[in-house]
Amino acid sequence: MRRHLGRGVLAVALAGAALAGAVAAIAVRGGQAAPAAPAPPGLATVTVVRTNLVTTALTGGTLGYVPARPVVNQVPGIYTWLPRPGALVRAGGV
């Protein structure tokens, strides 16, 4: 039985070597030649001038995400506390 196993391993090794040889032959001889590389771009230089990159334009207006609309209080009473500007107020939080 050992003798048959050795022949099987030898057959697989020979088949693998033949396949590797065929792949190597195709890799060396086959395929198309690569196209020529394009010419490198020409080099140019310019003079760098130091300038001021800050520009200020004063304008009037309101910055926001949606058009402003009036807030109408329909509950009578007196305000005794207001959240600080920019605070997040959720439903039931006041």
C-alpha positions as CSV (number, residue, x, y, z in Angstrom):
1,M,0.0,0.0,0.0
2,R,2.9,2.3,0.7
3,R,4.2,1.8,-2.8
4,H,0.9,2.9,-4.4
5,L,0.8,6.0,-2.1
6,G,4.3,7.0,-3.3
7,R,3.3,6.7,-6.9
8,G,0.3,9.0,-6.3
9,V,2.4,11.6,-4.7
10,L,4.9,11.4,-7.5
11,A,2.1,11.8,-10.1
12,V,0.7,14.8,-8.3
13,A,4.1,16.4,-8.0
14,L,4.9,15.9,-11.7
15,A,1.5,17.3,-12.8
16,G,2.1,20.4,-10.5
17,A,5.6,20.8,-12.0
18,A,4.2,20.6,-15.6
19,L,1.5,23.2,-14.7
20,A,4.0,25.5,-13.2
21,G,6.2,25.2,-16.3
22,A,3.3,26.0,-18.6
23,V,2.4,29.1,-16.5
24,A,6.0,30.3,-16.5
25,A,6.3,29.8,-20.3
26,I,3.1,31.8,-20.9
27,A,4.2,34.5,-18.5
28,V,7.6,34.9,-20.2
29,R,6.5,34.7,-23.9
30,G,2.8,35.6,-23.9
31,G,0.8,38.8,-23.7
32,Q,1.0,42.1,-25.4
33,A,3.7,44.6,-24.9
34,A,2.9,47.4,-22.5
35,P,2.1,50.7,-24.2
36,A,4.8,53.4,-24.0
37,A,4.7,55.7,-21.1
38,P,3.4,59.2,-21.8
39,A,5.9,62.0,-21.8
40,P,6.3,63.7,-18.4
41,P,4.6,67.1,-18.1
42,G,6.7,70.2,-18.7
43,L,7.9,72.0,-15.6
44,A,7.1,75.7,-15.1
45,T,7.9,78.1,-12.3
46,V,6.1,81.3,-11.1
47,T,6.9,84.0,-8.7
48,V,5.2,83.8,-5.4
49,V,3.8,87.2,-4.1
50,R,2.9,87.6,-0.4
51,T,-0.5,89.2,0.0
52,N,-3.3,89.6,2.5
53,L,-5.7,86.7,2.4
54,V,-8.3,88.3,4.7
55,T,-11.1,90.4,3.3
56,T,-13.8,92.0,5.4
57,A,-17.3,92.9,4.1
58,L,-19.7,94.5,6.5
59,T,-23.3,93.6,5.8
60,G,-26.6,93.7,7.7
61,G,-28.9,90.8,8.2
62,T,-29.8,87.9,10.3
63,L,-28.0,84.5,10.2
64,G,-30.3,81.5,10.6
65,Y,-31.6,78.3,9.1
66,V,-35.2,79.2,8.5
67,P,-37.1,82.4,8.1
68,A,-37.8,84.2,11.4
69,R,-41.3,84.0,12.7
70,P,-42.9,85.6,15.8
71,V,-43.5,83.6,18.9
72,V,-46.9,84.1,20.4
73,N,-47.6,83.3,24.0
74,Q,-51.1,82.1,24.5
75,V,-50.8,81.5,28.2
76,P,-51.4,84.5,30.5
77,G,-48.9,85.1,33.3
78,I,-45.6,86.7,34.2
79,Y,-42.2,85.3,33.2
80,T,-40.0,84.7,36.2
81,W,-37.3,82.7,34.6
82,L,-35.8,82.4,31.0
83,P,-33.2,79.9,29.8
84,R,-29.8,81.3,29.0
85,P,-29.2,82.2,25.3
86,G,-28.3,79.1,23.3
87,A,-29.7,76.6,25.9
88,L,-31.6,73.6,24.6
89,V,-35.1,73.4,25.9
90,R,-37.1,70.2,25.4
91,A,-40.8,69.6,25.8
92,G,-41.8,69.8,29.4
93,G,-38.4,71.1,30.4
94,V,-39.6,74.6,31.4
